Amino acid sequence: TSPSHLQSASRMVPAWGVRRRCLGPAGAEGAAPGQGGADPAPLMSRRIYGPIWKSTFGHYENINIGSPVVLEQLLRQEGKYPMRSDMALWKEHRDTRHLEGERWYRLRQVLNKRLLKPSEAVLYADAIGEVVSDLMVRLRDERSRSPSGVLVGDVANLLSPTGISYILFETRIGCLKQQVPAETQRFIDSINLMFKNSIFATVLPRWSRKVLPFWDRYLDSWDTIFAFGKTLIDRKMVELEGQVERGKEVSGYLSYLLASGRLSLDEVYGSVAELLLAGVDTTSNTLSWALYHLSRDLGIQETLYQELKAVVPANRFPGAEDIPKMPMLRAVIKETLRYSLALPLPQGPGHQPTLFVLAHYAMSHDETYFPEPERFLPQRWLRGHGSPHHPFSSIPFGYGVRACVGRRIAELEMHLALIIQAFEVRPDPRGVEVTSVSRIVLVADKPINLEFIARPGAP
């Protein structure tokens, strides 16, 4: 594939491309089983049409990239100031913040400095440690409330966005309390409603906004998300002013953004709200799916437990410093992201109004790069195991300047390590099989219920 193919892809269908009409939302790729089987839509398109194909959904016309070779070429030739995808629904909120082109690049530079550098990300280890400790208290309490004393229902709801919120706002928002504060619950509910209503708002014609409720629900959800973030930021500003007046040194991520002088207050409001939004689904969904898959393969779970025992002494909890020494732990997270959470990402406009859509599900389930793609096999990520895969065949955190700003934070690994150290996780004894449905990311079609059996001698 030559660069000219990629540059002209938004204006014409390449020789191997064929237009197809999507059945799911723009950027979404349909449903996929939680265990066995595969979502036929993106995989079938990849097999029939080749590495690039056109699709339409509502007023969107997409160029789908289903090959890691083509994807690498596309990402590596991108300019210094990549243009975010239009994502018109988000843009109507985002236009007032002018976060495109050079201004978006400047914003990402500021955000990346404190979250992408490993040396800076380590600063948040204590905050994450405090959160995961509280999670274990809540987990034990939920177990004790069940009739069996071991079953925990809807683990995704339990594994809430506490860690990322603590980092961003430097305050706890009460996700792990027995009674979640009303404003926090409204915020979490609004994220779910925003994603759900965005599907209807995308596909339905604009005239329907005046007669159907989906558009107003969508806007109301965004208003709640931004208002929640603004309230917490305003509280922090008052706190920082008091600290400065008393001559006290300030620290933390939000303090850094506010004190740097490189972002306007409106940009801080917008960026922090979007960061928190992005952290909600990824953390709880990834951990829920990881625990679900481990519960269904006790052999892999035992291998992970033995690795934990070899690295972490029995008298203490795992910490951020232990994560690099546990390749199996990291492999489980990588395989979970490949298997259950591989989401398509709009890459930005080529020639308006066409978008490049990175079909991650199709690539991460391509048997060319991942033999037996419908099996959960974390060992495929270990050195010396399995066949090598293309480095761009599974990039759930993105690449380059577009990379997820939170990928260096070891929240996922620390949560999972602490849970597996303390409990053997088993599936719902009622034999309920969970499948996944697309809601931007792949989410469970029903609550994931798991048994947590206490391990003898766990700290």
C-alpha positions in Angstrom: 0.0 0.0 0.0 1.5 3.3 -1.0 1.1 6.6 0.8 -0.9 7.9 -2.1 -3.5 5.2 -1.5 -4.0 6.5 2.1 -4.0 10.1 1.1 -6.7 9.5 -1.5 -8.7 7.0 0.5 -11.3 9.6 1.5 -12.0 10.5 -2.1 -12.1 7.1 -3.7 -12.4 3.4 -2.9 -9.0 1.7 -3.5 -8.8 -1.2 -5.9 -9.6 -3.8 -3.1 -12.2 -1.7 -1.4 -16.0 -1.9 -1.7 -18.7 0.2 -0.1 -20.7 -1.6 2.5 -23.5 -0.4 4.8 -22.9 -0.8 8.5 -25.5 -2.1 10.8 -24.0 -0.6 14.0 -23.3 2.9 15.2 -20.5 5.0 13.6 -17.3 3.7 15.0 -19.0 0.7 16.6 -18.6 -2.8 15.3 -21.6 -4.8 16.5 -21.8 -7.5 19.1 -19.3 -10.2 20.0 -19.6 -13.2 22.2 -17.8 -13.1 25.6 -16.4 -16.6 25.0 -16.0 -18.3 21.7 -17.4 -17.2 18.4 -16.7 -13.8 16.8 -18.5 -10.7 15.7 -19.0 -11.4 11.9 -19.4 -7.8 10.7 -15.9 -6.4 10.8 -14.2 -9.8 10.3 -16.4 -10.6 7.3 -15.7 -7.2 5.8 -12.0 -7.7 6.2 -12.2 -11.1 4.5 -14.4 -10.0 1.6 -13.1 -6.5 0.9 -9.5 -6.6 2.0 -7.5 -4.3 4.3 -9.5 -1.1 3.5 -13.2 -0.7 2.9 -15.9 2.0 2.9 -18.9 2.0 5.1 -21.7 4.4 5.8 -23.8 5.0 8.9 -26.3 7.9 9.2 -24.5 10.9 7.7 -21.0 9.4 8.4 -18.9 7.9 5.6 -16.0 5.9 6.9 -12.8 4.5 5.5 -12.2 1.4 7.7 -8.6 0.3 8.2 -8.5 -3.5 8.9 -4.8 -4.2 8.4 -2.0 -3.4 10.9 0.4 -2.9 8.0 -1.8 -0.2 6.5 -2.6 1.2 10.0 1.1 1.6 10.8 1.6 3.5 7.5 -1.4 5.7 8.2 -0.3 6.6 11.7 3.4 7.1 11.0 2.7 9.6 8.2 0.5 11.8 10.3 1.5 15.4 10.7 2.5 17.2 13.9 -1.0 18.5 14.5 -3.4 15.7 13.9 -7.0 16.6 13.5 -9.4 14.9 15.8 -12.3 13.1 14.2 -15.3 15.3 13.7 -17.5 13.1 16.0 -20.2 15.7 15.4 -22.2 14.9 18.5 -19.2 15.6 20.8 -18.1 18.5 18.6 -21.3 20.5 19.4 -20.1 20.6 23.0 -16.4 20.9 22.1 -16.6 23.7 19.5 -16.6 26.4 22.2 -13.2 25.0 23.4 -11.6 25.1 19.9 -9.6 21.9 20.6 -8.4 21.2 17.1 -5.2 21.3 15.2 -2.4 23.2 16.9 -4.5 24.1 20.0 -5.3 20.4 20.5 -1.6 19.5 20.1 -0.7 22.1 22.7 -3.3 20.8 25.1 -2.1 17.2 24.7 1.5 18.3 25.3 0.4 19.7 28.7 -1.7 16.7 29.6 0.9 14.2 28.4 3.7 15.7 30.5 2.3 14.5 33.7 0.6 11.2 32.7 2.6 9.6 29.9 6.1 9.9 31.3 6.8 6.8 33.5 8.7 9.0 36.0 5.7 11.2 36.4 3.1 8.4 36.5 4.9 6.8 39.4 3.8 9.9 41.5 0.3 8.5 41.5 1.2 5.1 42.8 0.2 6.0 46.4 -3.2 7.4 45.3 -3.9 4.2 43.4 -2.7 2.1 46.3 -5.1 3.9 48.6 -8.0 3.3 46.2 -7.3 -0.4 45.7 -7.1 -1.0 49.4 -10.6 0.6 49.8 -11.8 -1.6 46.9 -10.8 -4.7 48.8 -12.8 -3.5 51.9 -15.8 -3.0 49.6 -15.3 -6.3 47.9 -15.2 -8.2 51.2 -18.3 -6.4 52.4 -20.2 -7.2 49.2 -19.3 -10.9 49.6 -20.5 -11.0 53.2 -23.9 -9.6 52.1 -24.6 -12.5 49.6 -26.4 -15.6 50.8 -23.4 -17.8 49.9 -20.9 -15.4 51.5 -18.8 -15.5 48.3 -20.9 -14.2 45.4 -20.5 -10.6 44.2 -23.1 -9.4 41.7 -22.3 -6.9 38.9 -18.6 -6.5 39.5 -18.4 -3.8 36.8 -20.5 -1.6 39.1 -18.1 -2.3 42.0 -15.0 -1.6 40.0 -15.8 2.1 39.6 -13.7 5.0 38.3 -12.4 5.8 41.7 -8.7 5.7 40.8 -8.7 8.0 37.8 -11.0 10.5 39.6 -8.7 10.6 42.6 -5.8 11.4 40.3 -7.6 14.0 38.2 -9.5 15.8 41.0 -7.2 15.0 44.0 -10.3 14.1 45.9 -12.4 11.0 46.5 -15.8 11.1 44.9 -17.3 8.3 47.0 -17.6 5.5 44.4 -16.6 2.9 47.0 -18.9 4.0 49.8 -21.8 1.9 50.7 -24.1 4.8 49.7 -22.6 6.5 46.7 -23.2 10.3 46.8 -26.1 11.4 44.7 -24.1 13.7 42.5 -21.5 11.0 41.8 -24.2 8.5 40.9 -25.8 11.0 38.6 -22.4 11.6 36.9 -21.8 7.8 36.4 -25.4 7.4 35.1 -24.9 10.3 32.7 -21.9 8.7 31.1 -23.9 5.5 30.4 -26.9 7.6 29.1 -24.6 9.7 26.9 -23.2 6.7 25.2 -26.6 5.0 24.8 -28.3 8.0 23.4 -25.4 9.0 21.1 -26.3 5.9 19.0 -29.8 7.2 18.4 -28.7 10.8 18.0 -26.1 9.7 15.3 -28.4 7.6 13.1 -31.7 9.6 13.3 -32.2 12.6 11.0 -31.8 16.0 12.5 -35.5 16.9 12.2 -36.3 14.1 14.7 -34.6 16.0 17.5 -37.6 18.1 17.9 -40.0 15.2 18.3 -38.0 12.4 19.8 -36.3 12.5 23.2 -32.8 11.1 22.4 -31.1 14.3 21.4 -32.3 16.2 24.6 -31.2 13.2 26.7 -27.9 13.2 25.0 -27.3 16.9 25.7 -28.6 16.6 29.3 -26.1 13.8 29.9 -23.2 15.9 28.6 -24.3 18.9 30.7 -24.2 16.7 33.8 -20.8 15.3 33.0 -19.3 18.8 32.5 -21.1 20.2 35.5 -19.7 17.5 37.7 -16.2 18.1 36.6 -16.5 21.9 36.9 -17.8 21.6 40.4 -14.9 19.5 41.5 -12.4 21.8 39.7 -13.9 24.9 41.3 -13.7 23.3 44.8 -10.0 22.5 44.1 -9.3 26.1 43.0 -10.7 27.4 46.3 -8.5 24.9 48.2 -5.4 25.8 46.2 -5.9 29.5 46.9 -6.0 28.8 50.6 -2.8 26.7 50.4 -1.0 29.4 48.5 -2.1 32.1 51.0 -0.7 29.9 53.8 2.6 29.4 51.9 1.9 25.7 51.6 3.4 23.8 48.6 0.8 22.4 46.2 1.1 19.2 44.2 -1.0 16.9 42.1 -2.3 16.6 38.5 -5.1 19.2 38.6 -2.9 21.6 40.6 -0.3 21.3 37.9 -2.8 22.0 35.1 -4.2 25.0 37.0 -0.8 26.4 37.9 1.0 25.8 34.6 -0.6 28.8 33.0 -0.6 27.0 29.6 -4.3 26.2 29.6 -7.3 28.5 30.0 -9.8 27.6 32.6 -12.3 26.6 29.9 -9.7 24.2 28.5 -9.0 22.7 32.0 -12.8 22.2 32.5 -13.1 20.4 29.1 -10.0 18.3 29.2 -10.4 17.0 32.8 -14.1 16.1 32.1 -13.1 14.1 29.0 -10.2 12.4 30.8 -12.6 11.2 33.5 -15.2 10.2 31.0 -12.5 8.1 29.1 -11.3 6.5 32.4 -14.7 5.3 33.5 -15.5 2.6 31.0 -12.0 1.4 30.3 -11.1 0.7 34.0 -14.3 -1.0 35.1 -14.9 -2.9 31.8 -11.3 -4.1 31.5 -11.1 -5.4 35.1 -14.6 -7.0 34.8 -13.7 -8.9 31.6 -10.3 -9.9 33.0 -11.9 -11.4 36.1 -14.6 -13.0 34.0 -12.0 -14.7 31.7 -9.8 -15.8 34.6 -12.8 -17.3 36.4 -13.4 -19.5 33.3 -9.8 -20.7 33.1 -8.5 -21.6 36.5 -5.2 -22.8 35.0 -4.3 -19.3 33.7 -5.5 -17.9 37.0 -3.3 -20.3 39.0 -0.3 -19.3 36.8 -0.9 -15.7 37.6 -1.3 -16.4 41.3 2.0 -18.3 41.4 3.7 -15.4 39.7 2.3 -13.1 42.3 3.5 -15.3 45.1 7.0 -15.4 43.7 7.3 -11.6 43.4 5.3 -10.3 46.3 6.0 -11.5 49.9 3.0 -13.0 51.7 3.0 -10.3 54.3 2.4 -7.3 52.1 0.2 -6.1 49.2 1.5 -5.8 45.6 2.5 -2.3 44.7 3.4 -0.3 41.5 7.0 -1.3 41.9 6.1 -5.0 41.5 4.2 -4.6 38.2 7.3 -4.7 35.9 8.4 -8.0 37.5 5.1 -9.8 36.6 4.9 -10.4 32.9 1.9 -12.7 33.2 -0.1 -10.0 35.0 0.6 -7.6 32.2 -0.2 -10.3 29.6 -3.6 -10.9 31.1 -4.4 -7.2 30.8 -3.2 -7.1 27.2 -5.1 -10.2 26.2 -8.3 -8.8 27.8 -7.9 -5.6 25.9 -7.4 -7.6 22.7 -10.1 -10.1 23.2 -13.0 -8.2 24.8 -12.3 -4.5 24.5 -10.9 -3.9 21.1 -12.8 -0.9 20.0 -12.8 1.0 16.7 -11.4 4.5 16.9 -12.2 7.4 14.6 -8.8 8.7 13.4 -9.8 12.0 12.0 -11.0 13.4 8.7 -9.2 12.8 5.5 -11.2 14.9 3.0 -14.4 16.0 4.8 -16.7 14.4 5.7 -14.8 11.0 5.5 -13.3 9.5 8.6 -10.6 6.9 8.9 -11.9 4.2 11.4 -9.3 1.9 12.9 -11.1 -1.4 13.0 -9.3 -2.8 16.1 -11.7 -5.7 16.6 -11.1 -7.0 13.1 -7.3 -6.7 13.5 -7.1 -8.1 17.0 -9.2 -11.1 16.0 -7.3 -11.8 12.8 -5.8 -15.3 12.9 -2.9 -14.1 10.7 -1.5 -12.3 13.7 -3.3 -14.1 16.6 -3.7 -17.8 16.1 -6.9 -19.1 17.7 -8.1 -15.5 18.1 -11.4 -16.6 19.9 -9.5 -18.2 22.8 -8.4 -16.2 25.8 -4.6 -16.9 25.8 -2.5 -14.4 27.8 0.6 -16.4 27.1 0.6 -15.2 23.5 2.0 -11.9 24.9 4.9 -13.5 26.8 8.4 -13.7 25.2 9.2 -17.0 23.7 5.6 -18.1 23.5 3.5 -18.3 20.4 4.0 -16.5 17.1 5.0 -12.9 16.9 2.3 -10.4 16.1 2.5 -7.1 14.2 3.1 -4.3 16.7 0.0 -2.4 15.3 -2.3 -5.4 15.4 -3.6 -4.4 18.8 -3.1 -0.9 20.1 -5.9 -0.2 22.5 -4.2 2.9 23.9 -3.6 4.4 20.5 -0.2 5.6 19.1 1.9 8.7 19.1 0.4 12.1 19.9 -3.0 10.5 20.0 -2.1 7.9 22.6 -4.3 7.6 25.7 -2.9 10.0 28.3 -3.6 7.5 31.2 -1.9 4.4 29.8 1.1 4.7 32.1 -0.9 4.6 35.2 -0.8 1.1 36.6 -4.4 1.2 38.0 -5.6 -1.9 36.1 -2.6 -4.0 37.1 -2.7 -3.1 40.7 -6.4 -3.7 41.0 -6.1 -7.1 39.4 -3.0 -8.1 41.3 -4.6 -7.3 44.7 -7.8 -9.2 43.9 -6.0 -12.4 42.7 -3.6 -12.3 45.7 -6.6 -12.3 48.0 -9.2 -14.4 46.2 -9.6 -17.3 43.8 -12.2 -16.0 41.3 -14.9 -18.5 40.1 -17.7 -18.1 37.6 -21.4 -17.6 38.5 -22.5 -21.0 39.8 -25.7 -20.6 37.9 -23.7 -21.1 34.7 -24.7 -17.7 33.2 -22.6 -16.9 30.1 -21.9 -13.3 29.4 -21.6 -11.9 25.9 -20.5 -8.5 24.8 -22.4 -5.7 23.0 -21.0 -2.6 21.4 -21.5 0.7 23.2 -18.4 2.5 21.7 -16.4 0.0 23.8 -17.6 -3.6 24.2 -19.6 -4.0 27.4 -21.3 -7.0 29.0 -24.8 -7.7 27.9 -25.8 -8.7 31.4 -24.2 -8.2 34.9 -21.0 -10.2 35.5 -21.5 -12.1 38.7 -18.5 -13.9 40.2 -17.6 -15.9 43.3 -14.6 -14.7 45.3 -13.1 -17.5 47.4 -10.7 -16.3 50.0 -7.1 -17.6 49.7 -5.6 -19.0 52.9 -3.0 -16.7 54.4 -3.7 -13.7 52.2 -2.7 -10.4 53.8 
